[in-house]
Amino acid sequence: MTDKEAVQILAILKAAYPNSYKGMSKDEARATATVWAVQFADIPVQVVSIAVNKLISSSPFPPAICEVKTKLGSLYWEAKEMLDSDMR
């Protein structure tokens, strides 16, 4: 994920949790985007987006990076389970 893609993910989080990002300065937003880009550098943004959207649908609080990484780990098993059930 690039810095620009991280900004897109953070925009989704800001839309879902506006109070959590209220008052964030531009410098803080840039720093946050950089941290997300570094943490998910080797993961396609589409996959991170799926994990973030699944977490948004199940939590009243914005996810931490570690929660997104945990969800990413379970996405494989969710997809495998869906594919396995389709093959039956």
Residue pairs with C-beta under 8 A, 6 or more apart in sequence:
1 9
1 36
1 37
1 40
1 41
1 43
1 44
1 45
1 48
2 37
2 45
3 33
3 34
3 37
5 37
5 45
5 48
6 33
6 34
6 36
6 37
6 40
7 29
7 33
8 45
8 49
9 36
9 45
9 48
9 49
9 52
10 21
10 29
10 32
10 33
10 36
12 49
12 52
12 53
12 56
13 20
13 21
13 52
13 56
13 62
13 63
14 20
14 21
16 56
16 62
17 61
17 62
20 61
20 62
21 29
21 62
24 32
35 65
36 65
39 65
39 69
40 48
40 65
40 68
43 72
47 72
47 75
48 68
48 72
50 75
51 68
51 71
51 72
51 75
52 63
52 68
52 71
54 71
54 75
55 63
55 67
55 68
55 71
56 63
63 71
